Amino acid sequence: MSTPKAMQQSFALRFSSGAFLAIWCLLAAFPIFWITVMSFKSPVDAFADSPLDVIFGPVTRASGDGLSVVDIVLGLVVLFFAIRWAFTRLPALVRQYCPPGLIVLGWLVGALVYAIAFVLVFFGLLPLILGLLNGLLGPLGTPVLGLTTDHYVAVWAENEFYRNFLNSMLVTAGVVTISLTVGTLAGYGLARSGSDLAFWLLIFALVFRALPHSVLVAGYLPVFINSSEILRPIFGEGAPTLYGQPWAVIAVLVSINQPFTIWMLRSFFQNIPAELDEAARVDGCSHFQAFRRVIMPVMWPGVITTGLFSFLLGYNDFLVTSLLLDAQNQTMVPAIAGYFNRETTTTDQVEAVAAAVSITAPLFLLVMIFQRQIVSGLTAGAVKG
């Protein structure tokens, strides 16, 4: 479809906007690319003065760790088809085999299975096949690009970074579950309410959301520290202490996130015609049945988009988790900050970089899997609100 002449942009405007977008993408992607390259090099190569030494890793390659031409070509081919499959086949399989009422659970299970399969194929099966090919191809099997995964092995196995990963998953799962459960019910009720009280409740919620996180943590901290004393009349001598436990962090993060969740979901519900509720009520549904069977199936893009923002809050939080969790229950972001803050060798610093790269993988996976729902949800939420 051709653009009307009156709406066509001038060459200067198209060039300047394209150049700005290209520069912004370069600035945004360069740090991720660079730390990823550093995490696969020996400490000498990772902190080398020459950028070419960092990229090609001569010291890493000299130690026998690296990729041959065959490794690079086949690895890129497998990666291309894995990404393409995630964008095309995986959504179709989820829609085909998941019941309509459990679509979110189906997406989560599908993403988890896909992630496990990708790790097993790309990091387990593919290196074995490439090792046999490199042995048969002679010079073509000689490493040309230095690369080692020793730092990732040290981070996840020796330093037990998987414990921090599991703690992060527990916190984010709790935040997302509670925020969406309360947010969908409250957002639906406020969207269908005709009183001015709903508007002022949302304004108050936004004011609460704008408060610095340190203020909320300072208010909750004495309660969590003295929780065993407060709960002793209920639980007796076995009253738990909430300070240092993930449940305390979940409670604070939900308190911080809930106003934004309610406001965002309310705008999505407002875009759904009230006639759907009325038709469901005429057919004999109660208010809750109309909400669950008629409105929610239409709302999934908005719920997934809001859930992603809730996930990012819990996954990337530093202040609340560092103040309320002890070392045993620490999540990934404060744990990585601990890597950089202590006196370390260059090897420890590269391991910290490897840990930082590791936490970006779930974010890329979520965006890849849910990109259609996110775009659909953001578009729907931008129409009215």
DRENDO-1510 file (C-alpha; in Angstrom, 1 decimal, always signed):
<recs>
REC; n; res; u; v; w
REC; 1; MET; +0.0; +0.0; +0.0 .
REC; 2; SER; +1.5; +3.3; -1.1 .
REC; 3; THR; +1.8; +6.3; +1.2 .
REC; 4; PRO; -0.2; +9.4; +0.2 .
REC; 5; LYS; +2.1; +12.1; -1.2 .
REC; 6; ALA; +1.0; +14.5; +1.5 .
REC; 7; MET; +2.2; +12.0; +4.2 .
REC; 8; GLN; +5.5; +11.2; +2.6 .
REC; 9; GLN; +8.6; +12.2; +4.6 .
REC; 10; SER; +11.4; +14.2; +3.1 .
REC; 11; PHE; +14.8; +12.4; +2.5 .
REC; 12; ALA; +16.4; +14.5; +5.1 .
REC; 13; LEU; +13.8; +13.5; +7.7 .
REC; 14; ARG; +14.0; +9.8; +6.8 .
REC; 15; PHE; +17.8; +9.9; +6.9 .
REC; 16; SER; +18.0; +11.7; +10.2 .
REC; 17; SER; +15.4; +9.5; +11.9 .
REC; 18; GLY; +17.1; +6.3; +10.5 .
REC; 19; ALA; +20.5; +7.6; +11.6 .
REC; 20; PHE; +19.3; +8.3; +15.1 .
REC; 21; LEU; +17.7; +4.9; +15.4 .
REC; 22; ALA; +20.9; +3.2; +14.2 .
REC; 23; ILE; +23.0; +5.1; +16.7 .
REC; 24; TRP; +20.6; +4.4; +19.5 .
REC; 25; CYS; +20.6; +0.6; +18.7 .
REC; 26; LEU; +24.4; +0.6; +18.5 .
REC; 27; LEU; +24.7; +2.4; +21.9 .
REC; 28; ALA; +22.2; +0.0; +23.5 .
REC; 29; ALA; +23.5; -3.2; +22.0 .
REC; 30; PHE; +27.3; -2.5; +22.3 .
REC; 31; PRO; +27.6; -3.1; +26.1 .
REC; 32; ILE; +25.7; -6.4; +25.9 .
REC; 33; PHE; +27.8; -7.5; +23.0 .
REC; 34; TRP; +31.1; -6.5; +24.6 .
REC; 35; ILE; +30.6; -8.1; +28.0 .
REC; 36; THR; +29.4; -11.3; +26.2 .
REC; 37; VAL; +32.6; -11.4; +24.2 .
REC; 38; MET; +34.7; -10.8; +27.4 .
REC; 39; SER; +32.9; -13.6; +29.3 .
REC; 40; PHE; +34.2; -16.2; +26.9 .
REC; 41; LYS; +37.9; -15.1; +27.0 .
REC; 42; SER; +40.8; -15.7; +29.3 .
REC; 43; PRO; +41.4; -12.9; +31.7 .
REC; 44; VAL; +44.5; -11.7; +29.7 .
REC; 45; ASP; +42.3; -11.4; +26.5 .
REC; 46; ALA; +39.2; -10.0; +28.3 .
REC; 47; PHE; +41.2; -7.0; +29.6 .
REC; 48; ALA; +43.5; -6.6; +26.7 .
REC; 49; ASP; +44.3; -3.1; +25.5 .
REC; 50; SER; +43.6; -4.0; +21.8 .
REC; 51; PRO; +39.9; -4.5; +20.9 .
REC; 52; LEU; +41.0; -7.1; +18.3 .
REC; 53; ASP; +42.7; -9.2; +21.0 .
REC; 54; VAL; +39.5; -9.1; +23.1 .
REC; 55; ILE; +37.5; -10.3; +20.1 .
REC; 56; PHE; +39.8; -12.9; +18.6 .
REC; 57; GLY; +41.4; -14.0; +21.9 .
REC; 58; PRO; +44.9; -15.0; +20.9 .
REC; 59; VAL; +45.9; -16.2; +24.4 .
REC; 60; THR; +42.7; -18.1; +24.8 .
REC; 61; ARG; +43.2; -19.7; +21.4 .
REC; 62; ALA; +46.8; -20.6; +22.2 .
REC; 63; SER; +45.6; -22.5; +25.3 .
REC; 64; GLY; +43.6; -24.8; +22.9 .
REC; 65; ASP; +40.2; -23.2; +23.6 .
REC; 66; GLY; +38.5; -21.8; +20.6 .
REC; 67; LEU; +36.1; -22.2; +17.6 .
REC; 68; SER; +37.0; -23.3; +14.1 .
REC; 69; VAL; +35.4; -22.2; +10.9 .
REC; 70; VAL; +33.2; -25.2; +11.0 .
REC; 71; ASP; +32.1; -24.5; +14.6 .
REC; 72; ILE; +31.2; -20.9; +13.7 .
REC; 73; VAL; +29.2; -21.8; +10.6 .
REC; 74; LEU; +27.3; -24.7; +12.1 .
REC; 75; GLY; +26.7; -22.8; +15.4 .
REC; 76; LEU; +25.2; -19.8; +13.5 .
REC; 77; VAL; +23.0; -22.1; +11.5 .
REC; 78; VAL; +21.7; -23.9; +14.6 .
REC; 79; LEU; +21.2; -20.6; +16.3 .
REC; 80; PHE; +19.3; -19.1; +13.3 .
REC; 81; PHE; +16.9; -22.1; +13.2 .
REC; 82; ALA; +16.4; -22.1; +17.0 .
REC; 83; ILE; +15.4; -18.4; +16.9 .
REC; 84; ARG; +13.1; -18.9; +13.9 .
REC; 85; TRP; +11.5; -21.9; +15.5 .
REC; 86; ALA; +10.9; -19.9; +18.7 .
REC; 87; PHE; +9.1; -17.2; +16.6 .
REC; 88; THR; +7.0; -19.6; +14.4 .
REC; 89; ARG; +6.6; -23.2; +15.5 .
REC; 90; LEU; +6.6; -22.7; +19.3 .
REC; 91; PRO; +3.6; -20.3; +19.4 .
REC; 92; ALA; +1.6; -22.7; +17.1 .
REC; 93; LEU; +2.3; -25.7; +19.3 .
REC; 94; VAL; +1.3; -23.8; +22.5 .
REC; 95; ARG; -2.0; -22.8; +20.9 .
REC; 96; GLN; -2.6; -26.3; +19.5 .
REC; 97; TYR; -2.0; -28.3; +22.7 .
REC; 98; CYS; -2.9; -25.9; +25.5 .
REC; 99; PRO; -6.5; -25.6; +26.8 .
REC; 100; PRO; -8.0; -22.1; +26.2 .
REC; 101; GLY; -8.3; -21.4; +29.9 .
REC; 102; LEU; -4.6; -22.2; +30.7 .
REC; 103; ILE; -2.9; -20.4; +27.9 .
REC; 104; VAL; -0.5; -18.5; +30.2 .
REC; 105; LEU; +0.5; -21.7; +31.9 .
REC; 106; GLY; +1.0; -23.2; +28.5 .
REC; 107; TRP; +3.3; -20.4; +27.4 .
REC; 108; LEU; +5.4; -20.8; +30.6 .
REC; 109; VAL; +5.7; -24.5; +30.2 .
REC; 110; GLY; +6.5; -24.2; +26.5 .
REC; 111; ALA; +9.2; -21.5; +27.2 .
REC; 112; LEU; +10.7; -23.7; +29.9 .
REC; 113; VAL; +10.8; -26.8; +27.7 .
REC; 114; TYR; +12.2; -24.8; +24.8 .
REC; 115; ALA; +15.0; -23.4; +27.0 .
REC; 116; ILE; +16.0; -26.8; +28.4 .
REC; 117; ALA; +16.0; -28.3; +24.8 .
REC; 118; PHE; +18.1; -25.4; +23.5 .
REC; 119; VAL; +20.7; -25.7; +26.3 .
REC; 120; LEU; +20.9; -29.5; +25.8 .
REC; 121; VAL; +21.3; -29.2; +22.0 .
REC; 122; PHE; +23.5; -26.1; +21.7 .
REC; 123; PHE; +25.8; -26.8; +24.7 .
REC; 124; GLY; +25.6; -30.6; +25.0 .
REC; 125; LEU; +24.9; -32.3; +21.7 .
REC; 126; LEU; +26.4; -29.8; +19.2 .
REC; 127; PRO; +29.9; -29.6; +20.9 .
REC; 128; LEU; +30.2; -33.4; +20.6 .
REC; 129; ILE; +29.3; -33.4; +16.9 .
REC; 130; LEU; +31.6; -30.5; +16.2 .
REC; 131; GLY; +34.5; -32.2; +18.1 .
REC; 132; LEU; +34.2; -35.2; +15.8 .
REC; 133; LEU; +34.0; -33.0; +12.7 .
REC; 134; ASN; +37.0; -30.9; +13.7 .
REC; 135; GLY; +39.1; -34.1; +14.2 .
REC; 136; LEU; +38.2; -35.3; +10.7 .
REC; 137; LEU; +38.7; -32.0; +8.8 .
REC; 138; GLY; +42.3; -31.2; +9.7 .
REC; 139; PRO; +43.2; -27.5; +9.1 .
REC; 140; LEU; +39.6; -26.5; +8.9 .
REC; 141; GLY; +39.1; -27.8; +12.4 .
REC; 142; THR; +41.9; -25.6; +13.8 .
REC; 143; PRO; +40.6; -22.8; +16.2 .
REC; 144; VAL; +40.5; -19.3; +14.6 .
REC; 145; LEU; +38.5; -17.6; +17.4 .
REC; 146; GLY; +39.5; -17.9; +21.0 .
REC; 147; LEU; +36.6; -19.0; +23.3 .
REC; 148; THR; +36.3; -20.8; +26.6 .
REC; 149; THR; +33.3; -21.6; +28.8 .
REC; 150; ASP; +35.4; -22.1; +31.9 .
REC; 151; HIS; +34.1; -19.0; +33.6 .
REC; 152; TYR; +30.5; -20.0; +33.2 .
REC; 153; VAL; +31.3; -23.4; +34.7 .
REC; 154; ALA; +33.1; -21.7; +37.6 .
REC; 155; VAL; +30.1; -19.4; +38.2 .
REC; 156; TRP; +27.3; -21.9; +38.0 .
REC; 157; ALA; +29.0; -25.0; +39.5 .
REC; 158; GLU; +31.9; -23.9; +41.7 .
REC; 159; ASN; +30.3; -20.6; +43.0 .
REC; 160; GLU; +26.8; -22.2; +43.1 .
REC; 161; PHE; +25.2; -19.3; +41.2 .
REC; 162; TYR; +22.3; -21.5; +40.5 .
REC; 163; ARG; +21.1; -20.9; +44.1 .
REC; 164; ASN; +20.8; -17.2; +43.3 .
REC; 165; PHE; +19.0; -18.1; +40.1 .
REC; 166; LEU; +16.5; -20.2; +42.0 .
REC; 167; ASN; +16.0; -17.5; +44.6 .
REC; 168; SER; +15.3; -15.0; +41.8 .
REC; 169; MET; +12.8; -17.3; +40.1 .
REC; 170; LEU; +11.0; -17.7; +43.5 .
REC; 171; VAL; +10.8; -14.0; +44.0 .
REC; 172; THR; +9.7; -13.1; +40.5 .
REC; 173; ALA; +7.1; -16.0; +40.4 .
REC; 174; GLY; +5.6; -14.7; +43.6 .
REC; 175; VAL; +5.6; -11.1; +42.5 .
REC; 176; VAL; +4.0; -11.9; +39.1 .
REC; 177; THR; +1.4; -14.3; +40.5 .
REC; 178; ILE; +0.2; -12.0; +43.3 .
REC; 179; SER; +0.4; -8.9; +41.2 .
REC; 180; LEU; -1.6; -10.3; +38.3 .
REC; 181; THR; -4.2; -12.1; +40.5 .
REC; 182; VAL; -5.0; -8.9; +42.5 .
REC; 183; GLY; -4.4; -6.6; +39.5 .
REC; 184; THR; -6.8; -8.3; +37.1 .
REC; 185; LEU; -9.6; -8.4; +39.7 .
REC; 186; ALA; -9.1; -4.8; +40.8 .
REC; 187; GLY; -8.5; -3.5; +37.3 .
REC; 188; TYR; -11.7; -5.1; +36.1 .
REC; 189; GLY; -13.7; -3.8; +39.0 .
REC; 190; LEU; -12.4; -0.2; +38.6 .
REC; 191; ALA; -12.8; -0.3; +34.8 .
REC; 192; ARG; -16.5; -1.3; +35.2 .
REC; 193; SER; -17.1; +1.1; +38.1 .
REC; 194; GLY; -19.0; +4.3; +37.2 .
REC; 195; SER; -18.1; +6.2; +40.4 .
REC; 196; ASP; -15.5; +8.9; +40.8 .
REC; 197; LEU; -14.0; +7.0; +43.7 .
REC; 198; ALA; -12.3; +4.6; +41.2 .
REC; 199; PHE; -10.5; +7.6; +39.6 .
REC; 200; TRP; -9.2; +8.9; +43.0 .
REC; 201; LEU; -8.2; +5.5; +44.1 .
REC; 202; LEU; -6.0; +5.2; +41.0 .
REC; 203; ILE; -4.5; +8.6; +41.6 .
REC; 204; PHE; -3.6; +7.6; +45.1 .
REC; 205; ALA; -2.1; +4.4; +43.9 .
REC; 206; LEU; +0.1; +6.3; +41.4 .
REC; 207; VAL; +1.3; +8.6; +44.2 .
REC; 208; PHE; +2.2; +5.5; +46.3 .
REC; 209; ARG; +4.0; +4.1; +43.3 .
REC; 210; ALA; +6.1; +7.2; +42.9 .
REC; 211; LEU; +7.5; +7.0; +46.4 .
REC; 212; PRO; +11.2; +6.0; +46.5 .
REC; 213; HIS; +11.7; +2.3; +47.3 .
REC; 214; SER; +14.0; +3.1; +50.2 .
REC; 215; VAL; +11.1; +4.8; +52.0 .
REC; 216; LEU; +8.9; +1.7; +51.7 .
REC; 217; VAL; +11.8; -0.6; +52.7 .
REC; 218; ALA; +12.5; +1.6; +55.8 .
REC; 219; GLY; +8.9; +1.3; +56.8 .
REC; 220; TYR; +8.7; -2.5; +56.4 .
REC; 221; LEU; +12.2; -3.3; +57.9 .
REC; 222; PRO; +11.3; -3.0; +61.6 .
REC; 223; VAL; +8.2; -5.1; +61.0 .
REC; 224; PHE; +10.1; -7.9; +59.3 .
REC; 225; ILE; +12.9; -7.8; +61.9 .
REC; 226; ASN; +10.4; -8.1; +64.8 .
REC; 227; SER; +8.1; -10.4; +63.0 .
REC; 228; SER; +8.7; -13.4; +65.3 .
REC; 229; GLU; +7.7; -11.2; +68.3 .
REC; 230; ILE; +4.6; -10.0; +66.4 .
REC; 231; LEU; +3.5; -13.5; +65.3 .
REC; 232; ARG; +4.3; -15.2; +68.6 .
REC; 233; PRO; +0.7; -14.9; +69.9 .
REC; 234; ILE; -0.5; -16.7; +66.7 .
REC; 235; PHE; +2.2; -19.3; +66.1 .
REC; 236; GLY; +3.7; -19.7; +69.6 .
REC; 237; GLU; +7.4; -20.3; +70.1 .
REC; 238; GLY; +7.8; -21.4; +66.4 .
REC; 239; ALA; +6.8; -18.0; +65.0 .
REC; 240; PRO; +8.9; -17.3; +61.9 .
REC; 241; THR; +11.2; -14.4; +61.3 .
REC; 242; LEU; +10.4; -12.8; +57.9 .
REC; 243; TYR; +13.6; -10.8; +57.7 .
REC; 244; GLY; +16.0; -12.5; +55.3 .
REC; 245; GLN; +13.3; -14.6; +53.6 .
REC; 246; PRO; +12.0; -14.3; +50.0 .
REC; 247; TRP; +8.5; -13.8; +51.3 .
REC; 248; ALA; +9.4; -10.5; +52.8 .
REC; 249; VAL; +10.8; -9.3; +49.4 .
REC; 250; ILE; +7.7; -10.5; +47.6 .
REC; 251; ALA; +5.5; -8.6; +49.9 .
REC; 252; VAL; +7.4; -5.3; +49.4 .
REC; 253; LEU; +7.8; -5.7; +45.7 .
REC; 254; VAL; +4.1; -6.5; +45.3 .
REC; 255; SER; +3.3; -3.3; +47.3 .
REC; 256; ILE; +5.5; -1.3; +45.0 .
REC; 257; ASN; +4.3; -2.9; +41.8 .
REC; 258; GLN; +0.5; -3.3; +42.5 .
REC; 259; PRO; -0.5; +0.3; +41.8 .
REC; 260; PHE; +1.1; +0.2; +38.3 .
REC; 261; THR; -0.4; -3.2; +37.6 .
REC; 262; ILE; -3.9; -2.1; +38.6 .
REC; 263; TRP; -3.6; +1.1; +36.5 .
REC; 264; MET; -2.3; -0.7; +33.4 .
REC; 265; LEU; -4.8; -3.5; +33.6 .
REC; 266; ARG; -7.7; -1.1; +34.1 .
REC; 267; SER; -6.7; +0.6; +30.8 .
REC; 268; PHE; -6.8; -2.7; +29.0 .
REC; 269; PHE; -10.2; -3.6; +30.5 .
REC; 270; GLN; -11.6; -0.3; +29.4 .
REC; 271; ASN; -10.8; -1.2; +25.8 .
REC; 272; ILE; -13.1; -4.3; +26.0 .
REC; 273; PRO; -16.7; -3.3; +25.3 .
REC; 274; ALA; -19.0; -3.6; +28.2 .
REC; 275; GLU; -21.5; -5.3; +25.9 .
REC; 276; LEU; -19.5; -8.5; +26.3 .
REC; 277; ASP; -20.3; -8.5; +30.0 .
REC; 278; GLU; -23.9; -7.7; +29.4 .
REC; 279; ALA; -24.2; -10.6; +26.8 .
REC; 280; ALA; -22.6; -13.0; +29.3 .
REC; 281; ARG; -25.0; -11.9; +32.0 .
REC; 282; VAL; -28.0; -12.4; +29.7 .
REC; 283; ASP; -26.8; -15.9; +29.0 .
REC; 284; GLY; -26.8; -16.7; +32.8 .
REC; 285; CYS; -23.3; -16.0; +33.9 .
REC; 286; SER; -22.5; -14.3; +37.2 .
REC; 287; HIS; -20.2; -11.3; +37.3 .
REC; 288; PHE; -17.2; -13.5; +38.1 .
REC; 289; GLN; -18.1; -16.1; +35.5 .
REC; 290; ALA; -18.4; -13.4; +32.9 .
REC; 291; PHE; -15.0; -12.1; +33.9 .
REC; 292; ARG; -13.4; -15.6; +33.8 .
REC; 293; ARG; -15.0; -17.1; +30.7 .
REC; 294; VAL; -15.6; -14.1; +28.5 .
REC; 295; ILE; -13.4; -11.2; +29.4 .
REC; 296; MET; -10.1; -12.9; +30.4 .
REC; 297; PRO; -9.7; -14.9; +27.1 .
REC; 298; VAL; -9.8; -11.5; +25.3 .
REC; 299; MET; -7.4; -10.0; +27.9 .
REC; 300; TRP; -4.4; -12.3; +27.6 .
REC; 301; PRO; -2.2; -9.9; +25.6 .
REC; 302; GLY; -2.7; -7.3; +28.2 .
REC; 303; VAL; -2.1; -9.7; +31.1 .
REC; 304; ILE; +1.1; -11.0; +29.5 .
REC; 305; THR; +2.4; -7.5; +28.9 .
REC; 306; THR; +1.6; -6.4; +32.4 .
REC; 307; GLY; +3.1; -9.7; +33.7 .
REC; 308; LEU; +6.3; -9.0; +31.8 .
REC; 309; PHE; +6.7; -5.6; +33.6 .
REC; 310; SER; +6.0; -7.3; +36.9 .
REC; 311; PHE; +8.6; -9.9; +36.1 .
REC; 312; LEU; +11.2; -7.2; +35.2 .
REC; 313; LEU; +10.6; -5.5; +38.5 .
REC; 314; GLY; +11.2; -8.6; +40.6 .
REC; 315; TYR; +14.0; -9.9; +38.4 .
REC; 316; ASN; +16.1; -6.7; +38.2 .
REC; 317; ASP; +15.5; -5.3; +41.7 .
REC; 318; PHE; +18.6; -4.5; +43.7 .
REC; 319; LEU; +17.7; -2.2; +46.6 .
REC; 320; VAL; +14.9; -4.3; +48.2 .
REC; 321; THR; +16.6; -7.7; +47.7 .
REC; 322; SER; +20.0; -6.5; +49.0 .
REC; 323; LEU; +18.4; -5.0; +52.1 .
REC; 324; LEU; +15.9; -7.7; +53.0 .
REC; 325; LEU; +17.6; -10.9; +52.0 .
REC; 326; ASP; +20.5; -12.7; +53.7 .
REC; 327; ALA; +23.4; -14.2; +51.9 .
REC; 328; GLN; +21.9; -17.6; +51.6 .
REC; 329; ASN; +18.7; -16.3; +50.0 .
REC; 330; GLN; +20.2; -13.6; +47.8 .
REC; 331; THR; +19.0; -13.1; +44.3 .
REC; 332; MET; +21.1; -12.8; +41.2 .
REC; 333; VAL; +21.5; -9.0; +40.8 .
REC; 334; PRO; +22.8; -8.3; +44.4 .
REC; 335; ALA; +25.0; -11.4; +44.1 .
REC; 336; ILE; +26.6; -10.0; +40.9 .
REC; 337; ALA; +27.1; -6.7; +42.6 .
REC; 338; GLY; +28.9; -8.6; +45.4 .
REC; 339; TYR; +31.3; -10.0; +42.8 .
REC; 340; PHE; +32.4; -6.5; +41.7 .
REC; 341; ASN; +32.5; -4.9; +45.2 .
REC; 342; ARG; +34.9; -7.2; +46.8 .
REC; 343; GLU; +38.7; -7.4; +46.2 .
REC; 344; THR; +39.1; -9.7; +43.3 .
REC; 345; THR; +41.6; -11.0; +40.7 .
REC; 346; THR; +41.0; -10.5; +37.0 .
REC; 347; THR; +39.7; -14.1; +36.9 .
REC; 348; ASP; +37.0; -13.3; +39.4 .
REC; 349; GLN; +36.1; -10.2; +37.5 .
REC; 350; VAL; +35.6; -12.2; +34.3 .
REC; 351; GLU; +33.5; -14.6; +36.2 .
REC; 352; ALA; +31.4; -11.7; +37.4 .
REC; 353; VAL; +31.0; -10.6; +33.8 .
REC; 354; ALA; +29.9; -14.2; +32.9 .
REC; 355; ALA; +27.3; -14.1; +35.7 .
REC; 356; ALA; +26.0; -10.7; +34.4 .
REC; 357; VAL; +25.7; -12.2; +30.9 .
REC; 358; SER; +23.9; -15.2; +32.3 .
REC; 359; ILE; +21.0; -13.2; +33.8 .
REC; 360; THR; +20.2; -11.6; +30.4 .
REC; 361; ALA; +19.3; -15.0; +28.8 .
REC; 362; PRO; +15.9; -15.4; +30.4 .
REC; 363; LEU; +15.0; -11.8; +29.4 .
REC; 364; PHE; +15.8; -12.4; +25.8 .
REC; 365; LEU; +13.9; -15.8; +25.9 .
REC; 366; LEU; +10.8; -14.1; +27.3 .
REC; 367; VAL; +10.8; -11.4; +24.7 .
REC; 368; MET; +11.3; -13.9; +21.9 .
REC; 369; ILE; +8.5; -16.2; +23.1 .
REC; 370; PHE; +5.9; -13.5; +24.0 .
REC; 371; GLN; +6.9; -10.8; +21.4 .
REC; 372; ARG; +3.5; -11.0; +19.6 .
REC; 373; GLN; +1.5; -10.8; +22.8 .
REC; 374; ILE; +3.6; -7.9; +24.0 .
REC; 375; VAL; +3.2; -5.9; +20.8 .
REC; 376; SER; -0.6; -6.7; +20.8 .
REC; 377; GLY; -0.9; -5.7; +24.5 .
REC; 378; LEU; +1.0; -2.5; +24.2 .
REC; 379; THR; -1.0; -1.5; +21.1 .
REC; 380; ALA; -4.3; -2.3; +22.8 .
REC; 381; GLY; -3.2; -0.3; +26.0 .
REC; 382; ALA; -2.2; +2.7; +23.9 .
REC; 383; VAL; -5.7; +3.2; +22.4 .
REC; 384; LYS; -7.4; +4.2; +25.5 .
REC; 385; GLY; -6.6; +4.7; +29.2 .
</recs>
